[in-house]
Protein backbone atom coordinates (compact mmCIF):
# COMPACT_ATOMS: atom_id res chain seq x y z
CA UNK A 1 0.00 0.00 0.00
CA UNK A 2 2.80 2.44 0.90
CA UNK A 3 4.57 1.99 -2.45
CA UNK A 4 1.31 2.53 -4.34
CA UNK A 5 0.54 5.72 -2.41
CA UNK A 6 4.06 7.00 -3.06
CA UNK A 7 3.95 6.42 -6.83
CA UNK A 8 0.38 7.67 -7.02
CA UNK A 9 1.37 10.85 -5.17
CA UNK A 10 3.96 11.63 -7.85
CA UNK A 11 1.40 11.21 -10.63
CA UNK A 12 -1.38 13.06 -8.81
CA UNK A 13 0.86 16.00 -7.95
CA UNK A 14 1.83 16.39 -11.60
CA UNK A 15 -1.75 15.97 -12.86
CA UNK A 16 -2.97 18.54 -10.33
CA UNK A 17 -0.43 21.03 -11.67
CA UNK A 18 -1.22 20.35 -15.36
CA UNK A 19 -3.72 23.22 -15.64
CA UNK A 20 -1.24 25.65 -14.11
CA UNK A 21 1.57 24.42 -16.37
CA UNK A 22 -0.53 24.99 -19.49
CA UNK A 23 -1.61 28.40 -18.19
CA UNK A 24 2.01 29.46 -17.70
CA UNK A 25 2.94 28.15 -21.14
CA UNK A 26 0.17 30.09 -22.91
CA UNK A 27 0.86 33.32 -21.00
CA UNK A 28 4.66 33.25 -20.82
CA UNK A 29 5.53 31.00 -23.76
CA UNK A 30 2.94 31.96 -26.37
CA UNK A 31 2.55 35.53 -24.97
CA UNK A 32 -1.24 35.33 -25.08
CA UNK A 33 -3.94 36.51 -22.68
CA UNK A 34 -5.17 34.83 -19.51
CA UNK A 35 -8.49 34.32 -21.28
CA UNK A 36 -6.69 32.21 -23.88
CA UNK A 37 -4.97 30.30 -21.09
CA UNK A 38 -8.37 29.72 -19.51
CA UNK A 39 -9.58 28.19 -22.77
CA UNK A 40 -6.82 25.58 -22.72
CA UNK A 41 -7.47 24.87 -19.04
CA UNK A 42 -11.18 24.44 -19.77
CA UNK A 43 -10.59 21.95 -22.60
CA UNK A 44 -8.21 19.91 -20.44
CA UNK A 45 -10.72 19.89 -17.57
CA UNK A 46 -13.54 18.88 -19.93
CA UNK A 47 -11.43 15.97 -21.16
CA UNK A 48 -10.71 14.89 -17.59
CA UNK A 49 -14.41 14.98 -16.69
CA UNK A 50 -15.46 12.95 -19.74
CA UNK A 51 -12.55 10.54 -19.59
CA UNK A 52 -13.12 9.35 -16.00
CA UNK A 53 -15.94 6.87 -16.63
CA UNK A 54 -14.53 5.95 -20.06
CA UNK A 55 -11.18 4.87 -18.63
CA UNK A 56 -12.87 3.22 -15.64
CA UNK A 57 -14.99 1.10 -17.97
CA UNK A 58 -11.89 0.18 -19.98
CA UNK A 59 -10.11 -0.90 -16.79
CA UNK A 60 -13.08 -3.09 -15.83
CA UNK A 61 -13.06 -4.76 -19.25
CA UNK A 62 -9.43 -4.72 -20.46
CA UNK A 63 -7.41 -4.61 -17.28
CA UNK A 64 -5.22 -2.00 -15.61
CA UNK A 65 -1.97 -2.39 -17.52
CA UNK A 66 -3.59 -2.05 -20.94
CA UNK A 67 -5.20 1.25 -19.98
CA UNK A 68 -2.02 2.55 -18.36
CA UNK A 69 -0.01 1.70 -21.49
CA UNK A 70 -2.40 3.66 -23.70
CA UNK A 71 -2.59 6.68 -21.39
CA UNK A 72 1.18 6.82 -20.78
CA UNK A 73 1.87 6.84 -24.54
CA UNK A 74 -0.66 9.65 -25.05
CA UNK A 75 0.91 11.72 -22.28
CA UNK A 76 4.41 11.26 -23.71
CA UNK A 77 3.27 12.54 -27.12
CA UNK A 78 1.26 15.45 -25.70
CA UNK A 79 3.79 16.91 -23.27
CA UNK A 80 6.67 16.58 -25.72
CA UNK A 81 4.67 18.47 -28.34
CA UNK A 82 3.27 21.23 -26.07
CA UNK A 83 6.10 23.74 -26.76
CA UNK A 84 5.75 23.44 -30.56
CA UNK A 85 1.96 23.38 -30.95
CA UNK A 86 0.11 26.51 -32.14
CA UNK A 87 -2.73 27.65 -29.94
CA UNK A 88 -5.54 26.09 -31.98
CA UNK A 89 -3.86 22.70 -32.08
CA UNK A 90 -3.06 22.99 -28.36
CA UNK A 91 -6.79 23.29 -27.57
CA UNK A 92 -7.60 19.99 -29.29
CA UNK A 93 -4.52 18.24 -27.93
CA UNK A 94 -5.31 19.35 -24.37
CA UNK A 95 -8.79 17.86 -24.64
CA UNK A 96 -7.36 14.54 -25.88
CA UNK A 97 -4.73 14.56 -23.11
CA UNK A 98 -7.44 15.12 -20.48
CA UNK A 99 -9.62 12.41 -21.98
CA UNK A 100 -6.75 9.91 -21.79
CA UNK A 101 -5.01 11.12 -18.64
CA UNK A 102 -3.23 8.53 -16.49
CA UNK A 103 -6.01 7.45 -14.05
CA UNK A 104 -3.86 7.64 -10.92
CA UNK A 105 -6.59 8.81 -8.53
CA UNK A 106 -9.37 6.38 -9.56
CA UNK A 107 -6.94 3.44 -9.64
CA UNK A 108 -5.66 4.28 -6.16
CA UNK A 109 -9.21 4.32 -4.84
CA UNK A 110 -10.04 1.03 -6.50
CA UNK A 111 -6.91 -0.57 -5.06
CA UNK A 112 -7.70 0.74 -1.57
CA UNK A 113 -11.17 -0.82 -1.76
CA UNK A 114 -9.63 -4.14 -2.86
CA UNK A 115 -6.68 -4.23 -0.43
CA UNK A 116 -8.46 -3.24 2.79
CA UNK A 117 -11.18 -4.66 4.96
CA UNK A 118 -14.37 -2.75 5.74
CA UNK A 119 -12.92 -1.71 9.12
CA UNK A 120 -9.69 -0.40 7.55
CA UNK A 121 -11.31 1.38 4.61
CA UNK A 122 -12.24 4.65 6.33
CA UNK A 123 -8.69 5.22 7.56
CA UNK A 124 -7.24 4.27 4.16
CA UNK A 125 -9.52 6.63 2.25
CA UNK A 126 -8.76 9.40 4.75
CA UNK A 127 -5.06 8.89 4.03
CA UNK A 128 -5.80 9.03 0.29
CA UNK A 129 -7.65 12.33 0.75
CA UNK A 130 -4.69 13.71 2.69
CA UNK A 131 -2.50 12.68 -0.23
CA UNK A 132 -4.76 14.65 -2.55
CA UNK A 133 -4.54 17.74 -0.35
CA UNK A 134 -0.75 17.54 -0.33
CA UNK A 135 -0.74 17.20 -4.12
CA UNK A 136 -2.83 20.38 -4.47
CA UNK A 137 -0.52 22.22 -2.09
CA UNK A 138 2.73 21.16 -3.77
CA UNK A 139 2.01 20.81 -7.50
CA UNK A 140 0.83 24.27 -8.63
CA UNK A 141 3.33 26.06 -6.37
CA UNK A 142 6.28 24.14 -7.84
CA UNK A 143 5.07 24.80 -11.39
CA UNK A 144 4.74 28.56 -10.80
CA UNK A 145 8.20 28.73 -9.23
CA UNK A 146 9.89 26.71 -11.98
CA UNK A 147 8.10 28.54 -14.81
CA UNK A 148 9.30 31.87 -13.42
CA UNK A 149 12.88 30.72 -12.76
CA UNK A 150 13.50 28.35 -15.68
CA UNK A 151 11.06 28.30 -18.62
CA UNK A 152 7.48 27.16 -19.27
CA UNK A 153 8.70 24.71 -21.92
CA UNK A 154 11.01 22.96 -19.45
CA UNK A 155 8.15 22.86 -16.94
CA UNK A 156 5.88 21.17 -19.49
CA UNK A 157 8.50 18.51 -20.22
CA UNK A 158 9.23 17.94 -16.54
CA UNK A 159 5.56 17.69 -15.69
CA UNK A 160 4.97 15.20 -18.49
CA UNK A 161 7.93 13.13 -17.27
CA UNK A 162 6.43 13.02 -13.76
CA UNK A 163 3.04 11.88 -15.09
CA UNK A 164 4.66 9.20 -17.24
CA UNK A 165 6.87 8.03 -14.37
CA UNK A 166 3.86 7.80 -12.05
CA UNK A 167 1.78 5.86 -14.58
CA UNK A 168 4.67 3.51 -15.33
CA UNK A 169 5.23 2.92 -11.63
CA UNK A 170 1.58 2.02 -11.08
CA UNK A 171 1.74 -0.37 -14.04
CA UNK A 172 4.84 -2.08 -12.58
CA UNK A 173 3.16 -2.42 -9.17
CA UNK A 174 -0.04 -3.67 -10.86
CA UNK A 175 -2.12 -3.38 -7.65
CA UNK A 176 -5.14 -5.65 -7.28
CA UNK A 177 -8.40 -3.89 -8.11
CA UNK A 178 -10.62 -6.64 -6.69
CA UNK A 179 -10.42 -8.40 -3.37
CA UNK A 180 -9.87 -12.16 -3.25
CA UNK A 181 -13.53 -12.80 -2.56
CA UNK A 182 -14.40 -10.58 -5.56
CA UNK A 183 -12.14 -12.35 -8.04
CA UNK A 184 -15.04 -14.10 -9.74
CA UNK A 185 -17.05 -10.87 -10.14
CA UNK A 186 -15.85 -10.35 -13.69
CA UNK A 187 -16.65 -13.91 -14.66
CA UNK A 188 -20.20 -13.42 -13.42
CA UNK A 189 -20.64 -10.53 -15.87
CA UNK A 190 -21.26 -6.83 -15.43
CA UNK A 191 -24.55 -5.99 -13.74
CA UNK A 192 -26.83 -3.62 -15.68
CA UNK A 193 -26.06 0.01 -14.98
CA UNK A 194 -29.55 0.59 -13.61
CA UNK A 195 -28.83 -1.88 -10.81
CA UNK A 196 -25.89 0.02 -9.32
CA UNK A 197 -26.31 3.56 -10.67
CA UNK A 198 -29.41 4.08 -8.61
CA UNK A 199 -30.64 6.69 -6.19
CA UNK A 200 -27.94 5.96 -3.62
CA UNK A 201 -25.06 6.34 -6.08
CA UNK A 202 -26.56 9.49 -7.60
CA UNK A 203 -26.78 10.94 -4.08
CA UNK A 204 -23.07 10.30 -3.48
CA UNK A 205 -22.07 11.70 -6.89
CA UNK A 206 -24.13 14.83 -6.16
CA UNK A 207 -22.27 15.29 -2.90
CA UNK A 208 -18.94 14.71 -4.66
CA UNK A 209 -19.84 17.51 -7.08
CA UNK A 210 -20.96 19.78 -4.24
CA UNK A 211 -17.77 19.24 -2.24
CA UNK A 212 -15.39 20.30 -5.01
CA UNK A 213 -17.70 23.14 -6.08
CA UNK A 214 -17.36 24.50 -2.55
CA UNK A 215 -13.60 24.02 -2.34
CA UNK A 216 -12.79 25.62 -5.71
CA UNK A 217 -15.12 28.49 -4.92
CA UNK A 218 -13.41 29.12 -1.59
CA UNK A 219 -10.05 29.61 -3.34
CA UNK A 220 -11.52 32.38 -5.50
CA UNK A 221 -13.32 33.95 -2.56
CA UNK A 222 -10.03 34.13 -0.64
CA UNK A 223 -8.34 35.99 -3.50
CA UNK A 224 -11.30 38.38 -3.89
CA UNK A 225 -11.47 39.16 -0.16
CA UNK A 226 -7.77 39.90 0.13
CA UNK A 227 -7.80 41.82 -3.15
CA UNK A 228 -10.41 44.20 -1.73
CA UNK A 229 -8.24 44.61 1.39
CA UNK A 230 -5.10 45.24 -0.67
CA UNK A 231 -3.47 42.11 0.75
CA UNK A 232 -3.67 39.71 -2.20
CA UNK A 233 -0.03 38.68 -1.71
CA UNK A 234 -1.11 36.96 1.52
CA UNK A 235 -3.51 34.63 -0.31
CA UNK A 236 -0.80 31.96 -0.43
CA UNK A 237 -0.59 31.99 3.38
CA UNK A 238 -4.35 31.57 3.74
CA UNK A 239 -4.42 28.74 1.19
CA UNK A 240 -1.54 27.09 3.07
CA UNK A 241 -3.54 27.23 6.32
CA UNK A 242 -6.47 25.71 4.45
CA UNK A 243 -4.30 22.85 3.21
CA UNK A 244 -2.57 22.14 6.52
CA UNK A 245 -5.84 22.03 8.46
CA UNK A 246 -7.33 19.75 5.82
CA UNK A 247 -4.42 17.33 6.25
CA UNK A 248 -4.90 17.43 10.03
CA UNK A 249 -8.63 16.87 9.68
CA UNK A 250 -8.11 13.90 7.38
CA UNK A 251 -5.66 12.24 9.76
CA UNK A 252 -7.94 12.75 12.75
CA UNK A 253 -10.98 11.46 10.87
CA UNK A 254 -9.07 8.37 9.80
CA UNK A 255 -8.23 7.61 13.43
CA UNK A 256 -11.86 7.74 14.59
CA UNK A 257 -13.56 4.51 15.55
CA UNK A 258 -16.67 5.12 13.45
CA UNK A 259 -17.69 6.94 10.29
CA UNK A 260 -20.02 9.89 9.92
CA UNK A 261 -22.66 10.21 7.18
CA UNK A 262 -21.36 11.92 4.06
CA UNK A 263 -24.30 14.35 3.96
CA UNK A 264 -23.61 15.41 7.55
CA UNK A 265 -19.92 16.11 6.87
CA UNK A 266 -20.73 18.08 3.72
CA UNK A 267 -23.51 20.02 5.44
CA UNK A 268 -21.16 21.00 8.27
CA UNK A 269 -18.49 21.93 5.73
CA UNK A 270 -20.93 24.28 4.00
CA UNK A 271 -22.15 25.83 7.25
CA UNK A 272 -18.66 26.64 8.58
CA UNK A 273 -17.65 28.13 5.22
CA UNK A 274 -20.40 30.77 5.04
CA UNK A 275 -19.22 32.95 8.00
CA UNK A 276 -15.62 33.02 6.68
CA UNK A 277 -16.69 35.98 4.55
CA UNK A 278 -16.90 38.12 7.71
CA UNK A 279 -13.07 38.27 7.86
CA UNK A 280 -11.62 41.48 6.46
CA UNK A 281 -7.86 40.91 6.54
CA UNK A 282 -5.49 37.98 6.15
CA UNK A 283 -4.86 37.08 9.84
CA UNK A 284 -8.58 36.77 10.55
CA UNK A 285 -9.14 34.96 7.26
CA UNK A 286 -6.53 32.40 8.29
CA UNK A 287 -8.60 31.77 11.41
CA UNK A 288 -11.89 31.78 9.51
CA UNK A 289 -10.91 29.03 7.03
CA UNK A 290 -9.76 26.57 9.70
CA UNK A 291 -13.21 24.97 9.93
CA UNK A 292 -13.42 24.61 6.14
CA UNK A 293 -10.00 23.03 5.96
CA UNK A 294 -10.62 20.72 8.91
CA UNK A 295 -13.72 19.19 7.26
CA UNK A 296 -12.49 19.11 3.65
CA UNK A 297 -10.45 15.88 3.65
CA UNK A 298 -12.94 13.94 5.83
CA UNK A 299 -15.76 14.84 3.43
CA UNK A 300 -13.74 13.77 0.38
CA UNK A 301 -12.74 10.50 2.04
CA UNK A 302 -16.36 9.78 3.03
CA UNK A 303 -17.45 10.27 -0.59
CA UNK A 304 -14.77 7.85 -1.84
CA UNK A 305 -15.63 5.23 0.76
CA UNK A 306 -19.34 5.43 -0.07
CA UNK A 307 -18.72 5.03 -3.81
CA UNK A 308 -16.59 1.92 -3.20
CA UNK A 309 -19.29 0.50 -0.92
CA UNK A 310 -22.14 0.98 -3.38
CA UNK A 311 -20.32 -0.14 -6.54
CA UNK A 312 -20.08 -3.88 -7.33
CA UNK A 313 -16.52 -5.05 -7.91
CA UNK A 314 -17.02 -5.67 -11.63
CA UNK A 315 -18.00 -2.02 -12.27
CA UNK A 316 -15.92 -0.29 -9.62
CA UNK A 317 -13.66 1.25 -12.25
CA UNK A 318 -16.56 2.94 -13.98
CA UNK A 319 -18.02 4.06 -10.63
CA UNK A 320 -14.78 5.65 -9.44
CA UNK A 321 -14.47 7.23 -12.88
CA UNK A 322 -17.90 8.80 -12.44
CA UNK A 323 -16.81 10.08 -9.04
CA UNK A 324 -13.71 11.62 -10.62
CA UNK A 325 -15.89 13.23 -13.31
CA UNK A 326 -18.31 14.66 -10.73
CA UNK A 327 -15.45 16.15 -8.74
CA UNK A 328 -13.77 17.54 -11.87
CA UNK A 329 -17.05 19.18 -12.90
CA UNK A 330 -17.31 20.70 -9.43
CA UNK A 331 -13.81 22.15 -9.66
CA UNK A 332 -14.58 23.55 -13.12
CA UNK A 333 -17.91 25.17 -12.15
CA UNK A 334 -17.14 26.29 -8.60
CA UNK A 335 -15.07 29.32 -9.55
CA UNK A 336 -17.54 30.70 -12.16
CA UNK A 337 -20.48 30.26 -9.78
CA UNK A 338 -18.69 32.00 -6.92
CA UNK A 339 -17.30 34.63 -9.31
CA UNK A 340 -20.83 35.63 -10.33
CA UNK A 341 -21.83 35.88 -6.67
CA UNK A 342 -18.85 38.14 -5.95
CA UNK A 343 -19.57 40.35 -8.97
CA UNK A 344 -23.19 40.95 -8.01
CA UNK A 345 -22.52 41.43 -4.28
CA UNK A 346 -19.28 41.61 -2.26
CA UNK A 347 -16.36 39.19 -1.70
CA UNK A 348 -18.17 37.82 1.35
CA UNK A 349 -20.87 36.68 -1.05
CA UNK A 350 -18.33 34.30 -2.55
CA UNK A 351 -17.97 32.40 0.71
CA UNK A 352 -21.76 32.41 1.12
CA UNK A 353 -22.26 31.03 -2.40
CA UNK A 354 -19.63 28.32 -1.90
CA UNK A 355 -21.04 27.31 1.48
CA UNK A 356 -24.63 27.28 0.25
CA UNK A 357 -23.61 25.11 -2.70
CA UNK A 358 -22.23 22.58 -0.23
CA UNK A 359 -25.33 22.75 1.98
CA UNK A 360 -27.62 22.31 -1.04
CA UNK A 361 -25.67 19.26 -2.24
CA UNK A 362 -25.76 17.79 1.27
CA UNK A 363 -29.51 18.32 1.48
CA UNK A 364 -30.07 16.71 -1.93
CA UNK A 365 -27.82 13.82 -0.94
CA UNK A 366 -29.70 13.33 2.33
CA UNK A 367 -33.12 13.35 0.64
CA UNK A 368 -32.00 10.96 -2.09
CA UNK A 369 -30.38 8.65 0.46
CA UNK A 370 -33.66 8.40 2.35
CA UNK A 371 -35.35 7.25 -0.86
CA UNK A 372 -32.71 4.57 -1.39
CA UNK A 373 -34.30 1.24 -0.44
CA UNK A 374 -32.47 -0.79 2.16
CA UNK A 375 -31.10 -4.03 0.87
CA UNK A 376 -33.51 -6.85 1.57
CA UNK A 377 -32.33 -10.19 2.77
CA UNK A 378 -32.88 -12.92 0.23
CA UNK A 379 -36.28 -14.48 0.61
CA UNK A 380 -36.14 -18.14 1.46
CA UNK A 381 -37.79 -20.23 -1.15
CA UNK A 382 -40.25 -22.83 0.09
CA UNK A 383 -38.79 -26.24 -0.08
CA UNK A 384 -40.64 -28.69 -2.31
CA UNK A 385 -42.38 -31.54 -0.60
CA UNK A 386 -40.20 -34.60 -0.41
CA UNK A 387 -41.14 -37.15 -3.04
CA UNK A 388 -43.46 -39.75 -1.75
CA UNK A 389 -42.22 -43.28 -1.65
CA UNK A 390 -43.48 -45.10 -4.66
CA UNK A 391 -45.46 -48.17 -3.84
CA UNK A 392 -43.92 -51.20 -5.39
CA UNK A 393 -45.82 -52.76 -8.20
CA UNK A 394 -47.65 -55.84 -7.11
CA UNK A 395 -45.76 -59.02 -7.76
CA UNK A 396 -46.98 -60.92 -10.75
CA UNK A 397 -49.30 -63.70 -9.85
N, C-alpha and C positions, 0 to 999 in steps of 0.2 A: 504493500500500500504506500509506504514512504517513497519508494522509487517512482511510482506512478504519479504521486502528487508533485514530486520534484520536477519531473519532465513536463507534466501538464502545466505547472506554474510558468515554466519558460515559454511554452507556446501561448498560454493565455495572456501573459504580460505583453508579448509581442502583438497578439491579435487585438488586445485592448488599445494599444497605441497606434494601430493601423490608420484609423481616421485622422489622428493628429499628424502622422507622418505624411499622409497624402495632402493634408491641409498645408503643411510647411512646404512641401514640394511645389504645390500650385502657386503659393504666394511668393516664396523666395526663389524657387527655381524657374518657374514659368512667368513670374512677375505679373500675375493676374490678381483679380480682386478676391476679397474674402467670400463674396457671393459665388464666384466661380469655384472656390475651394469647397464651399458648402454643397455645391452640386455634385462634386465627386464624392464627398462624404455621404450624401444622401443615396447615391447609387450603390455604394458599397454596403450601406446599412440595409437597403432594400434587398440586395442579394443575400445578405446574412439572414434576414427574416424569412425569405422564401426558401433558402437552402436548408434550413434546420430540419424540417420534416422530410424533405427529399433525401438528404444524406442519412437520416435516421432510418428511413425505410430501406435504403440500400444496404445499410449495416445489418438490418434484420434479415435481409434476403441473401446478400452476397458475402457477408462476413466483414470483420473489421479491417484486416490488412488490405483487402482489395480497395476499399473506400479510401484508406489512408494513402495508398499508392497513387490513386487518381488525384486526390487533393494536393498531395505534396508536389507532384509534377506540375499541376496548374499554378501553384504558388511560386515555384522556381521560375517558370516562364513569365509570370506577371511581374514579380518584383525586379527581375533582371531588365525587363523592358520599360519599367516606369520612367526612368530618366530620358528615354528617347521617344516616347509616345507624344504626339500632339494632343491637345486638350480633348478634342472630340473623340479620338480613339481611346483616351484614358477613361472617359466616362463609361464606354461599353466594357472595357477591360476590367474596370473596378467592379462593375456589376457581376461579371463572370467570376472574378476572384472572390467576391462575397458569397456567391451562390455555391462555390466549391471550396470554401474555406476549410482548413483542417479542423475537424469537429472535436477539439480538445475538451471543451467544457461538457458537451453531452456525453462523450465517451467516459469521462471521469465519473459522471453521475451514474451512468449505467454500471460501471465497474464497482462503484461503492455499493450499489444495491445488490450486486451479485456476490461481493466478497465479505459482506457483513451480515450479522444476524439482526433481527428486528430490534433487539435491545441495544445494539451498537450503532444502529443506523442514524439516530438523531445526532449523536456526537460526531460521527463521520461526516454527515452533511453540514454540520456546523463548521467543522474544520475546512470543508470545501468552500463554504461561503467566506470564511476568513481568507482563504487563498485568493478568492476573487477580489476581495477588498484590497489586499496587498498588491494585486496586479494592477488595479485601477490607480493606486497611489504611486506605483513605481513607473509603469510604462509610459504614460504621456509626459511625465516630468523628464525622464531620460531622453525622450525624443526631442523635446523642446530644447534641452541643453545641448544635445549633440548637433541638432540642425543649426543652432546659432554659432557653435564653436567650430564645427567641421564643415559639412555641406548637406543639403537635403538629399542629394543623390546618394551619398555614402550612407545616410540614415536609412533610405529605402532599401539598399542592398543588405545592410546589417539587420534590419527588421525582417526582411524576407528570409535571411539565413537562420534567424532565431525560430521563425515559424516552421521552416523546413526541418531544423534540428529537433524541435519538439515533436512534430508529427512522426519523424523517423524513429525517435526514441519510444514513442507510444507503440509504434508498429513492432519494434524489437521486443518490447515487454509483452505485447499481445495479451493484455489483461482479460480475464474471463468476463463476459457480459451477461452470463446466466449462472445462477447457483447450481450446485450439483443436483439438487432436487428439481431444477427447472431444465435440465439438459434435454429432456424429451419434448420440451414445449414446441420447438420448431417442427419436430416430426409430426406432432398432432395437428399442425396447420395453424395459420393465422386466424384468430377470431374475427368476425365481421366488425368493421369500425363502429357500427352502431352499438355494439355490445360493451365497448370500453370507453368510447368517446361520448359518454352520456352526461347527465346533469352534473354529477360529481366532478368529472374531469374538467368540464367547462367552467365550473366554479373555481377550481384551482388555477386554470389558465387565466381567468379574469383577474384573480388576485396577483398572479405573476405580472400581468400587464400593469396593474395598478401600482405595484411596488416600484417598478423601474420608472414609471411615469412620475411618481413622487420624487424619487431620488435624483433623476436628471433635472427635474424642475427646481429642486432645492439648489443645485449648483448654480443655475442661472439667477435665482433669487439672491444668492449670496453676493454674486458679482454686482447685481443691480443695487442692492442695499449699500454696499461699500462704495460703489460709484457715486451715489447721491451724497455720501458723506465725505467724498474726496479721499477715500482710503482704499482704493481698489487694489493697490499693491499688497495689501494684507489678506487678500482673498485666499492666497495659497496657505496661509497659516490657519484660516478657518476650515478650509477643505482638509488640511492635515489633521485637525482636531476631529473632524467628522470621520475620517478614516480610522484613526487610532481608537476612538470610542466604539466604532463598529467592530473592529477586531476584538476588543475587550468584551463587547456584548456577545459576539459569536462564541468565544471561548467559555464564557460563563454559562451561556445557554446549553452548550454541549455537555457541560458538567452536571446539569440538572438531572434529577432522577425521573422526571416525567416531562412529556411534551405539552405544549399549549396549542390550542386551535389556531390554525393559520389566520382565520378571519379576525380573531381577537388580537393577535400580534400586529396585523396590518392596521386594524382600527386604532390601536394605541399609537402606532407609528404616525398615522395621520393626525391624531389629536395632539400629540406633542410637537408636531411640526408647525401647526398653525400659529401658536403664539411666538415663534421665533422671529416673526416679522416685527415684533415690538422693539427689538434691539436696534440701536441707532449708530453704534460704532463697533469696531472689530473686537475689543475685549468682551463686550457683552454678547456679541454674536457668537463668539467661541463658546460661551456658557450656554447660549440658547440652543445650539445645535447638538449638545451632548445627548439629549433624549432621542433625537432623530438617529444619530450615529449608533447609540446603544441598542436600538431595536432593528436596525437595518439588516445586519447579518443574520440574526435569529429569524426574521421574517423570510429572507431568501432561503435559508436552510429548511424552514418548515414547508415552503412551497415545493422544494426539490424532493423532500421526503414523501410528501403527499402524492406527487406525480408517480414516484417509484412504487408506492403502495397500490395505487389504483390501476396501473398499467400491467397487463399480463406480460410475462417474460418475452413472449414471441413478438410483441410489438413495442417493447420498451424503448427501442431506438427511435421509432417514430414519435412516441409520446414525449421523450426528452427533447426531441427536435422541435416539437410543437411548443414546449415550454421555452426553449431558446428563442423561437420566433416571437412568442408573446412578450418576452422580456426585451428583445431587440426593438419591437414595435413601441414598447413603452419608452425606451430610451430615445427613440427617434421623435416621438410625439410629445414627450414631456416638456422639452424646452419651448417649442412653439406655443403650446397651451399656456404655460406660465408666462411666456413673453407677451402674449395678448393681454393676460390679466394685469401685468405690470404696466403696459402701455395705456390701458384704459383706467388705471387707478394709481397706485403708488407701489414702490418695491415691496412693501409689506403684503400687498395683494398677491405677490408671487408665492410667498410662503403659504398664504391662505388657499390659493388655488391648488398648490401641490398637496397640501394636507387634505383638502376636501376630495381630491381625486383618489387618495388612498382610502379615505373613509367610505367613499361611494363604492369603490371596488370591494372593500371588506363587507359592506352591507349586501351587495349583490352576491358575493360569495357565500355569506351566511344564509341568505334566503334560498339560494339554489341548493346549498348543502342540506337544508331542511327538507327539500323536495326529493332528495336522493333516497331511493328506497334502501332500507337496510337489507343486507344479504340474508336470504332465507336459508335455513338449513334444508338439506335435501329431504324431500318427503319420502318416507319409507313406503315402498311398494308392497301391497298385500301379497303375501306368499300364496301361491296356488295350493289348492288342496292336494294332499298326497294322493298319489294314484291308488285306487282301491285294488286290493288283491284280486286277481282274476281267479274265478272259480275254475278248477280244473274240469276239462270236458269229462263227461261220464265215460267210464271204461266201456269199451265195446262188449256187448253181450256175447 
